[in-house]
Amino acid sequence: MAGDETAPQVIDDCRGVLRVFNDGSIWRSPNPSYTTAVYDDGSIEWKDLPFGSPDLGLHLRLYRPSNPSSPSPLPIFFYFHGGGFCIGSRTWPNCQNYCFRLARDLSAIIIAPDYRLSPEHPLPAAIHDGFASLDWLRSQASEANPDPWLSPSSADFSRIFISGDSAGGTITHHLSLHFSFSDPSPILIRGFILLMPFFGGEIHTSSEVNCPPDASLNLELNDRYWRLSLPRGATRDDPISNPFGPGGPDLESVRFESMMVVIGGKDLLRDRAVEYARRLKELGKPVQLVEFVDQQHGFFTLDPWSQPSDQLMASIKRFMHDNHSV
């Protein structure tokens, strides 16, 4: 009985796939938290490749149409998955189905990198891994013998778009800052797409406070993700989580490429994304806000084949077309 009383107790549970115990130990499920079937009809090819420092064991997944509609080199589209920096993977079925949809509708090469997760690897580890995935692509563009899918005849390194949802949207924000202060050549980034970005702050917004507890992302889970992922001693107003937090870069001096921010009317994170887009617009930055009024957090990965997802694909295609040769 004494053994039962002293057994480690779960103090944090993230969707049943990550459990943190009071003795500091961590358990992760080998299975995803979403059990959606993978819709692979053979129209999209895909494969995994390593990137970054070999000791980290990171991989990314490449997708491309099996029979492209044009013989021209395809644009390159990054997609960073969500999960509050604590869960998620390029291998999860919701991520894979969304990438199938992206590759098909955009007729593009999709690059879906993994990144280190918290709490084992607190932020900014995931953001650094995002940088590493872009560095990997830059090295491919410079190599005499790149991966065949990324040869000059297959991939257009002058048409690169960076996107991510939720935590992946936060990584996308940091990548937009990173490349505003550095030269990304030999690749050319045309724009950034933030899908319901995972921003935070110490003072809760109206959409956070009024979010129903049965939402796919509710306030309790939102705050748990930040508690587990932020560096020791940091608050949700750290610039890692709050783009306008104290100590962050002067965003007025940042040269942003074109940006699209997607929000859902029923998303807990709606107000923060609206404020982000509003303040950047006030600074004269090229930002457009696209709202899906009746949609919850991550609707496009929960059901990539829904009518709202159709509308999202159309919005992304327009954004890419409008910025393909700026």
Contacts in CASP RR format, 6 or more apart in sequence:
PFRMAT RR
TARGET T0000
AUTHOR 0000-0000-0000
METHOD contacts of the structure
MODEL  1
MAGDETAPQVIDDCRGVLRVFNDGSIWRSPNPSYTTAVYDDGSIEWKDLP
FGSPDLGLHLRLYRPSNPSSPSPLPIFFYFHGGGFCIGSRTWPNCQNYCF
RLARDLSAIIIAPDYRLSPEHPLPAAIHDGFASLDWLRSQASEANPDPWL
SPSSADFSRIFISGDSAGGTITHHLSLHFSFSDPSPILIRGFILLMPFFG
GEIHTSSEVNCPPDASLNLELNDRYWRLSLPRGATRDDPISNPFGPGGPD
LESVRFESMMVVIGGKDLLRDRAVEYARRLKELGKPVQLVEFVDQQHGFF
TLDPWSQPSDQLMASIKRFMHDNHSV
8 21 0 8 1.000
8 22 0 8 1.000
8 23 0 8 1.000
8 24 0 8 1.000
8 25 0 8 1.000
9 21 0 8 1.000
9 22 0 8 1.000
10 19 0 8 1.000
10 20 0 8 1.000
10 21 0 8 1.000
10 22 0 8 1.000
11 20 0 8 1.000
11 21 0 8 1.000
11 22 0 8 1.000
12 18 0 8 1.000
12 19 0 8 1.000
12 20 0 8 1.000
12 224 0 8 1.000
12 227 0 8 1.000
12 228 0 8 1.000
13 19 0 8 1.000
13 20 0 8 1.000
14 86 0 8 1.000
14 87 0 8 1.000
14 221 0 8 1.000
14 224 0 8 1.000
14 225 0 8 1.000
14 228 0 8 1.000
15 33 0 8 1.000
15 87 0 8 1.000
15 221 0 8 1.000
16 29 0 8 1.000
16 33 0 8 1.000
17 28 0 8 1.000
17 29 0 8 1.000
17 31 0 8 1.000
17 32 0 8 1.000
17 33 0 8 1.000
17 87 0 8 1.000
17 88 0 8 1.000
18 26 0 8 1.000
18 27 0 8 1.000
18 28 0 8 1.000
18 29 0 8 1.000
18 86 0 8 1.000
18 87 0 8 1.000
19 26 0 8 1.000
19 27 0 8 1.000
20 26 0 8 1.000
20 119 0 8 1.000
20 228 0 8 1.000
21 27 0 8 1.000
26 119 0 8 1.000
26 120 0 8 1.000
32 88 0 8 1.000
32 89 0 8 1.000
32 91 0 8 1.000
32 92 0 8 1.000
32 93 0 8 1.000
32 94 0 8 1.000
33 87 0 8 1.000
33 88 0 8 1.000
33 92 0 8 1.000
34 92 0 8 1.000
34 93 0 8 1.000
34 94 0 8 1.000
34 302 0 8 1.000
35 93 0 8 1.000
36 93 0 8 1.000
36 94 0 8 1.000
36 97 0 8 1.000
36 302 0 8 1.000
37 93 0 8 1.000
38 93 0 8 1.000
38 96 0 8 1.000
38 97 0 8 1.000
39 97 0 8 1.000
39 100 0 8 1.000
39 305 0 8 1.000
40 96 0 8 1.000
40 100 0 8 1.000
42 66 0 8 1.000
43 65 0 8 1.000
43 66 0 8 1.000
43 67 0 8 1.000
43 100 0 8 1.000
43 104 0 8 1.000
44 63 0 8 1.000
44 64 0 8 1.000
44 65 0 8 1.000
44 66 0 8 1.000
44 99 0 8 1.000
44 100 0 8 1.000
44 103 0 8 1.000
44 104 0 8 1.000
45 63 0 8 1.000
45 64 0 8 1.000
45 65 0 8 1.000
45 66 0 8 1.000
46 61 0 8 1.000
46 62 0 8 1.000
46 63 0 8 1.000
46 64 0 8 1.000
46 96 0 8 1.000
46 99 0 8 1.000
47 61 0 8 1.000
47 62 0 8 1.000
47 149 0 8 1.000
48 59 0 8 1.000
48 60 0 8 1.000
48 61 0 8 1.000
48 62 0 8 1.000
48 90 0 8 1.000
49 59 0 8 1.000
49 60 0 8 1.000
49 62 0 8 1.000
49 147 0 8 1.000
50 57 0 8 1.000
50 58 0 8 1.000
50 59 0 8 1.000
51 58 0 8 1.000
51 59 0 8 1.000
51 60 0 8 1.000
51 113 0 8 1.000
51 132 0 8 1.000
51 133 0 8 1.000
51 136 0 8 1.000
52 58 0 8 1.000
52 129 0 8 1.000
52 132 0 8 1.000
52 133 0 8 1.000
52 135 0 8 1.000
52 136 0 8 1.000
53 132 0 8 1.000
56 116 0 8 1.000
56 129 0 8 1.000
58 113 0 8 1.000
58 114 0 8 1.000
58 115 0 8 1.000
58 116 0 8 1.000
58 129 0 8 1.000
58 132 0 8 1.000
58 133 0 8 1.000
59 90 0 8 1.000
59 113 0 8 1.000
59 114 0 8 1.000
60 90 0 8 1.000
60 111 0 8 1.000
60 112 0 8 1.000
60 113 0 8 1.000
60 114 0 8 1.000
60 133 0 8 1.000
60 136 0 8 1.000
61 90 0 8 1.000
61 91 0 8 1.000
61 96 0 8 1.000
61 99 0 8 1.000
61 110 0 8 1.000
61 111 0 8 1.000
61 112 0 8 1.000
61 113 0 8 1.000
62 109 0 8 1.000
62 110 0 8 1.000
62 111 0 8 1.000
62 112 0 8 1.000
62 147 0 8 1.000
62 149 0 8 1.000
63 99 0 8 1.000
63 100 0 8 1.000
63 102 0 8 1.000
63 103 0 8 1.000
63 109 0 8 1.000
63 110 0 8 1.000
63 112 0 8 1.000
64 74 0 8 1.000
64 103 0 8 1.000
64 108 0 8 1.000
64 109 0 8 1.000
64 110 0 8 1.000
64 149 0 8 1.000
64 154 0 8 1.000
65 74 0 8 1.000
65 103 0 8 1.000
65 104 0 8 1.000
65 107 0 8 1.000
68 74 0 8 1.000
68 107 0 8 1.000
69 107 0 8 1.000
70 107 0 8 1.000
72 156 0 8 1.000
73 152 0 8 1.000
73 153 0 8 1.000
73 154 0 8 1.000
73 155 0 8 1.000
73 156 0 8 1.000
74 107 0 8 1.000
74 108 0 8 1.000
74 109 0 8 1.000
74 154 0 8 1.000
74 155 0 8 1.000
74 156 0 8 1.000
75 106 0 8 1.000
75 107 0 8 1.000
75 108 0 8 1.000
75 109 0 8 1.000
75 156 0 8 1.000
75 159 0 8 1.000
75 160 0 8 1.000
75 161 0 8 1.000
75 320 0 8 1.000
75 324 0 8 1.000
76 108 0 8 1.000
76 109 0 8 1.000
76 111 0 8 1.000
76 137 0 8 1.000
76 155 0 8 1.000
76 156 0 8 1.000
76 157 0 8 1.000
76 159 0 8 1.000
76 160 0 8 1.000
76 161 0 8 1.000
76 187 0 8 1.000
77 102 0 8 1.000
77 106 0 8 1.000
77 108 0 8 1.000
77 109 0 8 1.000
77 110 0 8 1.000
77 111 0 8 1.000
77 160 0 8 1.000
77 161 0 8 1.000
77 163 0 8 1.000
77 320 0 8 1.000
78 110 0 8 1.000
78 111 0 8 1.000
78 112 0 8 1.000
78 113 0 8 1.000
78 133 0 8 1.000
78 134 0 8 1.000
78 160 0 8 1.000
78 161 0 8 1.000
78 162 0 8 1.000
78 163 0 8 1.000
78 164 0 8 1.000
78 172 0 8 1.000
79 95 0 8 1.000
79 98 0 8 1.000
79 99 0 8 1.000
79 102 0 8 1.000
79 110 0 8 1.000
79 111 0 8 1.000
79 112 0 8 1.000
79 163 0 8 1.000
79 164 0 8 1.000
79 165 0 8 1.000
80 112 0 8 1.000
80 113 0 8 1.000
80 115 0 8 1.000
80 130 0 8 1.000
80 163 0 8 1.000
80 164 0 8 1.000
80 165 0 8 1.000
80 167 0 8 1.000
80 168 0 8 1.000
80 169 0 8 1.000
80 171 0 8 1.000
80 172 0 8 1.000
81 88 0 8 1.000
81 89 0 8 1.000
81 90 0 8 1.000
81 92 0 8 1.000
81 95 0 8 1.000
81 112 0 8 1.000
81 114 0 8 1.000
81 164 0 8 1.000
81 165 0 8 1.000
81 167 0 8 1.000
81 168 0 8 1.000
82 88 0 8 1.000
82 164 0 8 1.000
82 165 0 8 1.000
82 166 0 8 1.000
82 167 0 8 1.000
82 168 0 8 1.000
82 169 0 8 1.000
82 198 0 8 1.000
83 166 0 8 1.000
83 167 0 8 1.000
83 198 0 8 1.000
83 225 0 8 1.000
84 166 0 8 1.000
84 167 0 8 1.000
84 198 0 8 1.000
84 225 0 8 1.000
84 229 0 8 1.000
85 117 0 8 1.000
85 118 0 8 1.000
85 123 0 8 1.000
85 126 0 8 1.000
85 167 0 8 1.000
85 170 0 8 1.000
85 198 0 8 1.000
85 225 0 8 1.000
85 228 0 8 1.000
85 229 0 8 1.000
86 117 0 8 1.000
86 118 0 8 1.000
86 119 0 8 1.000
86 225 0 8 1.000
86 228 0 8 1.000
86 229 0 8 1.000
87 117 0 8 1.000
88 95 0 8 1.000
88 117 0 8 1.000
89 95 0 8 1.000
89 114 0 8 1.000
90 96 0 8 1.000
90 112 0 8 1.000
90 113 0 8 1.000
90 114 0 8 1.000
94 301 0 8 1.000
94 302 0 8 1.000
95 112 0 8 1.000
95 301 0 8 1.000
97 301 0 8 1.000
97 304 0 8 1.000
97 305 0 8 1.000
98 300 0 8 1.000
98 301 0 8 1.000
98 304 0 8 1.000
99 110 0 8 1.000
99 112 0 8 1.000
100 304 0 8 1.000
101 304 0 8 1.000
101 305 0 8 1.000
101 309 0 8 1.000
101 313 0 8 1.000
102 108 0 8 1.000
102 110 0 8 1.000
102 313 0 8 1.000
102 316 0 8 1.000
103 109 0 8 1.000
103 110 0 8 1.000
105 313 0 8 1.000
105 316 0 8 1.000
105 317 0 8 1.000
106 313 0 8 1.000
106 316 0 8 1.000
106 317 0 8 1.000
106 320 0 8 1.000
108 320 0 8 1.000
109 149 0 8 1.000
109 150 0 8 1.000
109 154 0 8 1.000
109 155 0 8 1.000
111 133 0 8 1.000
111 137 0 8 1.000
113 129 0 8 1.000
113 130 0 8 1.000
113 133 0 8 1.000
114 129 0 8 1.000
115 125 0 8 1.000
115 126 0 8 1.000
115 129 0 8 1.000
115 130 0 8 1.000
115 133 0 8 1.000
115 171 0 8 1.000
116 125 0 8 1.000
116 126 0 8 1.000
116 129 0 8 1.000
117 126 0 8 1.000
118 125 0 8 1.000
118 126 0 8 1.000
118 228 0 8 1.000
118 229 0 8 1.000
119 228 0 8 1.000
119 229 0 8 1.000
122 229 0 8 1.000
122 230 0 8 1.000
122 231 0 8 1.000
122 232 0 8 1.000
123 229 0 8 1.000
123 230 0 8 1.000
123 231 0 8 1.000
123 240 0 8 1.000
123 241 0 8 1.000
124 174 0 8 1.000
124 231 0 8 1.000
124 240 0 8 1.000
126 167 0 8 1.000
126 171 0 8 1.000
126 229 0 8 1.000
127 170 0 8 1.000
127 171 0 8 1.000
127 174 0 8 1.000
127 240 0 8 1.000
130 171 0 8 1.000
130 175 0 8 1.000
131 175 0 8 1.000
131 178 0 8 1.000
134 162 0 8 1.000
134 175 0 8 1.000
134 179 0 8 1.000
134 184 0 8 1.000
134 187 0 8 1.000
137 150 0 8 1.000
137 157 0 8 1.000
137 160 0 8 1.000
137 187 0 8 1.000
138 184 0 8 1.000
138 185 0 8 1.000
138 186 0 8 1.000
138 187 0 8 1.000
140 146 0 8 1.000
140 147 0 8 1.000
140 150 0 8 1.000
141 150 0 8 1.000
141 157 0 8 1.000
141 186 0 8 1.000
141 187 0 8 1.000
142 186 0 8 1.000
148 154 0 8 1.000
149 155 0 8 1.000
157 186 0 8 1.000
157 187 0 8 1.000
157 188 0 8 1.000
158 187 0 8 1.000
158 188 0 8 1.000
159 188 0 8 1.000
159 190 0 8 1.000
159 320 0 8 1.000
159 324 0 8 1.000
160 187 0 8 1.000
160 188 0 8 1.000
160 189 0 8 1.000
160 190 0 8 1.000
161 189 0 8 1.000
161 190 0 8 1.000
161 191 0 8 1.000
161 192 0 8 1.000
161 193 0 8 1.000
161 319 0 8 1.000
161 320 0 8 1.000
161 323 0 8 1.000
162 172 0 8 1.000
162 175 0 8 1.000
162 176 0 8 1.000
162 189 0 8 1.000
162 191 0 8 1.000
162 192 0 8 1.000
162 193 0 8 1.000
163 169 0 8 1.000
163 172 0 8 1.000
163 192 0 8 1.000
163 193 0 8 1.000
163 194 0 8 1.000
163 195 0 8 1.000
163 316 0 8 1.000
164 171 0 8 1.000
164 172 0 8 1.000
164 193 0 8 1.000
164 194 0 8 1.000
164 195 0 8 1.000
165 195 0 8 1.000
165 196 0 8 1.000
165 298 0 8 1.000
165 300 0 8 1.000
165 301 0 8 1.000
166 195 0 8 1.000
166 196 0 8 1.000
166 197 0 8 1.000
166 198 0 8 1.000
166 217 0 8 1.000
166 269 0 8 1.000
166 297 0 8 1.000
166 298 0 8 1.000
167 198 0 8 1.000
167 225 0 8 1.000
168 195 0 8 1.000
168 197 0 8 1.000
168 198 0 8 1.000
169 194 0 8 1.000
169 195 0 8 1.000
169 196 0 8 1.000
169 197 0 8 1.000
169 198 0 8 1.000
170 197 0 8 1.000
170 198 0 8 1.000
170 199 0 8 1.000
170 240 0 8 1.000
170 241 0 8 1.000
172 192 0 8 1.000
172 193 0 8 1.000
172 194 0 8 1.000
172 197 0 8 1.000
173 192 0 8 1.000
173 194 0 8 1.000
173 197 0 8 1.000
173 199 0 8 1.000
173 243 0 8 1.000
173 276 0 8 1.000
174 240 0 8 1.000
175 192 0 8 1.000
176 192 0 8 1.000
176 254 0 8 1.000
176 256 0 8 1.000
176 257 0 8 1.000
176 259 0 8 1.000
177 249 0 8 1.000
177 254 0 8 1.000
179 189 0 8 1.000
179 257 0 8 1.000
180 254 0 8 1.000
180 255 0 8 1.000
180 256 0 8 1.000
180 257 0 8 1.000
181 254 0 8 1.000
189 257 0 8 1.000
190 257 0 8 1.000
190 258 0 8 1.000
190 320 0 8 1.000
190 323 0 8 1.000
190 324 0 8 1.000
190 326 0 8 1.000
191 257 0 8 1.000
191 258 0 8 1.000
191 259 0 8 1.000
191 260 0 8 1.000
191 319 0 8 1.000
191 323 0 8 1.000
192 256 0 8 1.000
192 257 0 8 1.000
192 258 0 8 1.000
192 259 0 8 1.000
192 260 0 8 1.000
193 259 0 8 1.000
193 260 0 8 1.000
193 262 0 8 1.000
193 316 0 8 1.000
193 319 0 8 1.000
194 259 0 8 1.000
194 260 0 8 1.000
194 261 0 8 1.000
194 262 0 8 1.000
194 273 0 8 1.000
194 276 0 8 1.000
195 262 0 8 1.000
195 298 0 8 1.000
195 300 0 8 1.000
196 262 0 8 1.000
196 263 0 8 1.000
196 264 0 8 1.000
196 267 0 8 1.000
196 269 0 8 1.000
196 270 0 8 1.000
196 273 0 8 1.000
196 297 0 8 1.000
196 298 0 8 1.000
197 261 0 8 1.000
197 269 0 8 1.000
197 272 0 8 1.000
197 273 0 8 1.000
197 276 0 8 1.000
198 225 0 8 1.000
198 241 0 8 1.000
198 269 0 8 1.000
199 241 0 8 1.000
199 242 0 8 1.000
199 243 0 8 1.000
199 269 0 8 1.000
199 272 0 8 1.000
199 273 0 8 1.000
199 276 0 8 1.000
200 226 0 8 1.000
200 236 0 8 1.000
200 237 0 8 1.000
200 241 0 8 1.000
200 242 0 8 1.000
200 272 0 8 1.000
201 235 0 8 1.000
201 236 0 8 1.000
201 237 0 8 1.000
201 241 0 8 1.000
201 242 0 8 1.000
201 245 0 8 1.000
201 272 0 8 1.000
202 235 0 8 1.000
202 236 0 8 1.000
202 237 0 8 1.000
204 219 0 8 1.000
205 271 0 8 1.000
205 272 0 8 1.000
205 275 0 8 1.000
206 271 0 8 1.000
207 265 0 8 1.000
207 267 0 8 1.000
207 268 0 8 1.000
207 269 0 8 1.000
207 270 0 8 1.000
207 271 0 8 1.000
207 272 0 8 1.000
208 219 0 8 1.000
208 222 0 8 1.000
208 268 0 8 1.000
208 269 0 8 1.000
208 271 0 8 1.000
209 219 0 8 1.000
211 217 0 8 1.000
211 218 0 8 1.000
211 219 0 8 1.000
211 268 0 8 1.000
212 218 0 8 1.000
213 219 0 8 1.000
213 220 0 8 1.000
215 266 0 8 1.000
215 268 0 8 1.000
215 296 0 8 1.000
215 297 0 8 1.000
216 296 0 8 1.000
216 297 0 8 1.000
216 298 0 8 1.000
216 302 0 8 1.000
217 267 0 8 1.000
217 268 0 8 1.000
217 269 0 8 1.000
217 296 0 8 1.000
217 297 0 8 1.000
218 268 0 8 1.000
219 268 0 8 1.000
222 268 0 8 1.000
222 269 0 8 1.000
223 236 0 8 1.000
226 236 0 8 1.000
226 241 0 8 1.000
230 236 0 8 1.000
230 238 0 8 1.000
230 240 0 8 1.000
230 241 0 8 1.000
231 238 0 8 1.000
231 240 0 8 1.000
234 240 0 8 1.000
234 241 0 8 1.000
236 242 0 8 1.000
237 245 0 8 1.000
237 246 0 8 1.000
238 245 0 8 1.000
239 245 0 8 1.000
239 246 0 8 1.000
239 247 0 8 1.000
239 248 0 8 1.000
239 249 0 8 1.000
243 251 0 8 1.000
243 276 0 8 1.000
244 251 0 8 1.000
244 276 0 8 1.000
244 279 0 8 1.000
251 279 0 8 1.000
251 280 0 8 1.000
251 283 0 8 1.000
251 285 0 8 1.000
252 283 0 8 1.000
254 285 0 8 1.000
256 280 0 8 1.000
256 285 0 8 1.000
256 286 0 8 1.000
256 287 0 8 1.000
257 286 0 8 1.000
257 323 0 8 1.000
258 286 0 8 1.000
258 287 0 8 1.000
258 288 0 8 1.000
258 319 0 8 1.000
258 322 0 8 1.000
258 323 0 8 1.000
258 326 0 8 1.000
259 280 0 8 1.000
259 285 0 8 1.000
259 286 0 8 1.000
259 287 0 8 1.000
259 288 0 8 1.000
260 287 0 8 1.000
260 288 0 8 1.000
260 289 0 8 1.000
260 290 0 8 1.000
260 315 0 8 1.000
260 316 0 8 1.000
260 319 0 8 1.000
261 273 0 8 1.000
261 276 0 8 1.000
261 277 0 8 1.000
261 287 0 8 1.000
261 288 0 8 1.000
261 289 0 8 1.000
261 290 0 8 1.000
262 273 0 8 1.000
262 290 0 8 1.000
262 291 0 8 1.000
262 292 0 8 1.000
262 312 0 8 1.000
262 315 0 8 1.000
263 269 0 8 1.000
263 270 0 8 1.000
263 273 0 8 1.000
263 274 0 8 1.000
263 289 0 8 1.000
263 290 0 8 1.000
263 291 0 8 1.000
263 292 0 8 1.000
264 270 0 8 1.000
264 291 0 8 1.000
264 292 0 8 1.000
264 293 0 8 1.000
264 295 0 8 1.000
264 296 0 8 1.000
264 297 0 8 1.000
264 299 0 8 1.000
265 291 0 8 1.000
265 292 0 8 1.000
265 293 0 8 1.000
265 294 0 8 1.000
265 295 0 8 1.000
266 294 0 8 1.000
266 295 0 8 1.000
266 296 0 8 1.000
266 297 0 8 1.000
267 273 0 8 1.000
267 295 0 8 1.000
267 296 0 8 1.000
267 297 0 8 1.000
267 298 0 8 1.000
268 297 0 8 1.000
269 297 0 8 1.000
273 289 0 8 1.000
274 289 0 8 1.000
277 287 0 8 1.000
277 288 0 8 1.000
277 289 0 8 1.000
278 289 0 8 1.000
280 287 0 8 1.000
281 287 0 8 1.000
288 319 0 8 1.000
290 312 0 8 1.000
290 315 0 8 1.000
292 299 0 8 1.000
292 308 0 8 1.000
292 311 0 8 1.000
292 312 0 8 1.000
294 308 0 8 1.000
295 308 0 8 1.000
296 302 0 8 1.000
299 306 0 8 1.000
299 308 0 8 1.000
299 309 0 8 1.000
300 306 0 8 1.000
300 308 0 8 1.000
300 309 0 8 1.000
300 312 0 8 1.000
303 309 0 8 1.000
END
